[in-house]
């Protein structure tokens, strides 16, 4: 890009910025930033699913409910890995059967 093309690009950008500034001054109101969507963690989602279920669930059921209730797609391999880390550390979850998990009783929320 030569100097003349660069200057034209800069002029175009500055015109756009000036247009936005003039709109802001004309309305005399501050534009609202778009709301940020808070992302859920996989472990937090699994915890909520198991608390709501009030019973142990198989991995396939957890993944199905995550998609249905939270529109969250979970990969089985990464989910098993994350849950296994929690199980092995004795935190949050317990494995009650192959690929079947429940929330540790001490972690459950009181209704």
NORFEN-V947867 format. One record per pair of residues at least 4 apart in sequence whose ideal C-beta (glycine too) atoms are under 6 Angstrom apart, sorted by the first residue. I is the first residue (numbers start at 1). GAP is how many residues later the second one is. Records with the same first field share a line. If there is no record, write none. Layout:
I: GAP  GAP
This chain:
1: 4  5
40: 4  5
42: 32  37  40
43: 39
45: 21  25  27
46: 16
49: 13  16
50: 53
51: 52
53: 4
56: 40  44  46
57: 4  5
58: 41  42
59: 40
63: 11
65: 4
66: 4  6  8
74: 5
80: 4
83: 10  18
86: 5  6  7
87: 6  8
92: 15
93: 8
94: 8  10
95: 6
96: 4  6
103: 4  5
